[in-house]
Amino acid sequence: MKEYDIAIIGGGPAGIMAAIAASRTSRVILLEKNSSLGRKLLLTGGGRCNITNDKPIKELLSFFNNKNFLKHSFYSFTNEDLFSLFDFDFITEDDDRVFPEGGKSSDVVEGLTNLLKDVSISYNFEVKSITEDFVINDKLKADKIIIATGGVTYPQTGCSPDNYFLTKQPVTDIKYGLSPLITKNDLSGVAGVTLSDVVISYKKSSVRGNVLFSHVGLTGPGIINLSNEISEVISYNLLDDEPEIDLEIGIDLCPDLNREDLMKKFTDDFQNKGKTMLKNYLKQFLTNSFIEYFLNNINLDGETQLSRINRKKKNRLIENLKRFSFEIVDFNSKLSKITIGGMDLDYINPKTMESTLMPGLFFAGEVLDLHGPTGGYNLKIAFSTGYLAGLSASKK
Ligand SMILES: Cc1cc2nc3c(=O)[nH]c(=O)nc-3n(C[C@H](O)[C@H](O)[C@H](O)COP(=O)(O)OP(=O)(O)OC[C@H]3O[C@@H](n4cnc5c(N)ncnc54)[C@H](O)[C@@H]3O)c2cc1C
């Protein structure tokens, strides 16, 4: 039986980074189920790879579900450390999102793969069993093991819920994250339309961002970020069942004006611009292609002149501009980008990524109960925890 210092399971960004860090001093084998590395990484950022987020670490940490756990890994492996691994530059776009300057995720996968020269890689190797003395699939043995098998979404990239049961490590509820939402409302008339910079809310959670209508529901950064909050509030566990959803979200279409501001403005304008048709007047608040859908839904006629709109209708208009509702009936789970939940952080040392229950067993990346919003935050988790796990395993 072949023996290694460290076996790393999963060749995504977390496993690759762990292998890069560990192979500087240890004999490492990287076991990957697919015939190539980084399948999900290739899909990131629409093929452009939003590799990280460039906010200062202190601010950045506040965007994750467990900043205390991540703190040590973020300071151990910074964005500058990450950039220094590549022989090309990176550009920063709005909201501090960082992309490779060539705009290709394949450059990132290739750049990382080039750093694995000292690592043995076994492709088409699906780990199905790990014994207590670290024998894998009855085929090879390692002194230490790093599990970096990812989450459950986009199974075509290699993820599987079976991985949570490879060891006896406790697992939290597993849920969809960063997911478009399916609505009961018929949106075929507005599919493709974007609402820019609106505030979307569900119960006490609210998110500011863009909303994009699809044929089946709502997507865009604002919606998929809110989906994390919705998923966390609803009780379900993908290891047992699918979520049952019937809830309402509201969109504030004029977040910079409160109800009183709108009432005052409408009262003045409806008097001074009495002959203007409502559908034309609304162009200052709503994107053109959304106005007809909006007015049909609240039973107002766009051809009506402002002077003919009574107080009741004015109130209805204001109420719906401030909270336009959609009925959500499901996550669009096939497009859910990340998994919420994973290996319970209570049993993992944040300074090393090592299990507190099974010495020599380490975890990295999305398999952990860690998640962030869209914008480079989730790859940040994978790279930082991957590096720290690799370094700690090789030092031990
Ligand atoms: C469409 C899409 C776009 C995204 N865009 C971005 C973005 O732009 N920025 C961002 O920050 N995040 C993005 N994400 C999220 C990000 O891709 C993930 O958070 C990240 O890939 C997690 O890295 P990981 O290494 O932990 O897991 P993964 O990337 O899932 O890698 C896990 C690896 O383990 C292998 N594996 C699994 N089980 C076994 C087994 N039993 N034996 C052997 N190998 C196994 C898998 O084949 C896979 O290669 C996106 C996700 C998707 C789906």
The ligand as an ORCA input file, in Angstrom:
! r2SCAN-3c Opt
* xyz 0 1
  C     -21.801     28.765    -11.299
  C     -20.974     29.183    -10.100
  C     -20.318     30.395    -10.107
  C     -19.568     30.792     -8.992
  N     -18.899     31.972     -9.046
  C     -18.141     32.356     -7.991
  C     -17.354     33.535     -8.070
  O     -17.246     34.174     -9.130
  N     -16.647     33.903     -6.947
  C     -16.689     33.166     -5.787
  O     -16.059     33.576     -4.809
  N     -17.379     32.012     -5.711
  C     -18.088     31.579     -6.792
  N     -18.756     30.388     -6.730
  C     -18.602     29.539     -5.522
  C     -17.256     28.802     -5.569
  O     -17.095     28.209     -6.846
  C     -17.162     27.721     -4.506
  O     -17.401     28.307     -3.248
  C     -15.787     27.055     -4.517
  O     -15.584     26.393     -5.743
  C     -15.628     26.050     -3.374
  O     -14.349     25.488     -3.482
  P     -14.023     24.050     -2.854
  O     -12.659     23.713     -3.303
  O     -14.334     24.062     -1.419
  O     -15.093     23.059     -3.542
  P     -15.271     22.656     -5.075
  O     -14.853     23.744     -5.964
  O     -16.656     22.154     -5.183
  O     -14.257     21.454     -5.273
  C     -14.470     20.204     -4.653
  C     -13.717     19.152     -5.456
  O     -13.751     17.914     -4.761
  C     -13.981     16.868     -5.672
  N     -14.600     15.768     -4.935
  C     -15.799     15.769     -4.327
  N     -16.010     14.610     -3.694
  C     -14.913     13.843     -3.899
  C     -14.545     12.541     -3.493
  N     -15.329     11.791     -2.704
  N     -13.348     12.038     -3.896
  C     -12.521     12.788     -4.668
  N     -12.820     14.046     -5.093
  C     -14.007     14.569     -4.694
  C     -14.899     17.482     -6.696
  O     -14.891     16.758     -7.911
  C     -14.334     18.889     -6.819
  O     -13.323     18.939     -7.809
  C     -19.501     29.953     -7.835
  C     -20.155     28.728     -7.837
  C     -20.881     28.331     -8.965
  C     -21.558     26.988     -8.957
*
